[in-house]
Amino acid sequence: MTMTRQRSRKWAGYHVVPMFPGLETAAAALGRALCLGLETEPDASRKDFYSADVDDVACYFHVFEARRTAYLLSAEPIDEPAAAGAAVAVPCPAC
């Protein structure tokens, strides 16, 4: 089965929940991006799990359609690897 990129318009208005401390800023940025529509890459090995680049941060999240919620599992800067346990801050160009 081939997985293809898709737009996230179906997730406009979904609530984004950070699953770990330090992901709050990235969760807010992901929520804004989902409302605007962003390209996501489905995880080929896990149903309803996706990755997407938001503000130079690679995000990995699970979408729970029944609750209209996306659970942010990780967010790491694209340019440089994050140190173990480091909090990730995502700048918001609109703020």
C-alpha positions as CSV (number, residue, x, y, z in Angstrom):
1,M,0.0,0.0,0.0
2,T,1.4,3.4,-1.0
3,M,1.0,6.3,1.4
4,T,0.8,9.8,-0.1
5,R,1.0,13.3,1.3
6,Q,-2.3,14.9,2.1
7,R,-3.7,18.3,3.1
8,S,-5.0,18.6,6.6
9,R,-8.2,20.6,5.9
10,K,-10.2,17.8,7.5
11,W,-8.5,18.7,10.8
12,A,-9.5,22.4,10.8
13,G,-10.8,23.2,14.3
14,Y,-9.2,20.2,16.0
15,H,-7.8,20.6,19.4
16,V,-4.1,19.9,19.7
17,V,-2.8,18.3,23.0
18,P,0.9,18.3,23.8
19,M,1.7,14.8,25.3
20,F,4.9,15.8,27.1
21,P,6.2,18.9,28.9
22,G,8.0,21.3,26.6
23,L,5.7,20.7,23.6
24,E,3.1,23.4,24.5
25,T,4.5,26.0,22.0
26,A,4.8,23.5,19.2
27,A,1.3,22.3,19.9
28,A,-0.1,25.8,19.5
29,A,1.8,26.2,16.2
30,L,0.6,22.8,15.0
31,G,-3.0,23.8,15.9
32,R,-2.7,27.0,13.8
33,A,-1.2,25.1,10.9
34,L,-3.9,22.4,11.0
35,C,-6.5,25.2,10.8
36,L,-4.7,26.8,7.8
37,G,-4.1,23.4,6.1
38,L,-0.7,21.9,5.9
39,E,0.8,18.9,4.1
40,T,1.2,15.8,6.3
41,E,3.0,12.6,5.8
42,P,1.0,9.5,7.0
43,D,3.1,7.0,9.1
44,A,3.2,3.9,6.9
45,S,3.3,1.6,10.0
46,R,0.8,3.2,12.3
47,K,-2.8,4.2,11.5
48,D,-3.8,7.8,12.2
49,F,-0.2,8.9,13.0
50,Y,1.3,11.7,10.9
51,S,4.4,13.9,10.6
52,A,4.5,17.4,9.3
53,D,7.0,20.3,9.3
54,V,5.7,23.4,11.1
55,D,7.8,26.6,11.5
56,D,11.1,24.6,10.9
57,V,10.0,22.0,13.4
58,A,9.3,18.4,12.6
59,C,6.1,17.3,14.4
60,Y,4.8,13.8,14.9
61,F,1.2,13.4,16.0
62,H,-1.8,11.1,16.3
63,V,-5.2,12.2,15.2
64,F,-8.2,10.9,17.1
65,E,-11.1,11.7,14.8
66,A,-13.9,10.8,17.3
67,R,-12.7,13.5,19.7
68,R,-11.6,15.9,17.0
69,T,-8.2,16.0,18.7
70,A,-4.5,15.7,17.6
71,Y,-2.0,14.5,20.2
72,L,1.5,15.9,19.6
73,L,4.0,13.3,20.5
74,S,7.3,15.0,19.4
75,A,8.6,18.2,17.9
76,E,12.2,18.6,17.0
77,P,14.0,21.4,15.1
78,I,14.7,20.5,11.5
79,D,18.1,22.3,11.3
80,E,19.8,20.7,14.3
81,P,19.0,17.7,16.5
82,A,17.6,18.5,19.9
83,A,19.5,17.5,23.0
84,A,18.0,14.8,25.0
85,G,15.2,16.2,27.2
86,A,15.5,19.7,25.7
87,A,12.3,21.7,25.4
88,V,11.4,22.8,21.9
89,A,10.2,26.4,21.2
90,V,8.5,27.1,18.0
91,P,8.5,30.7,16.8
92,C,5.2,32.1,15.6
93,P,5.7,34.4,12.6
94,A,2.2,35.7,13.0
95,C,2.7,36.8,16.7
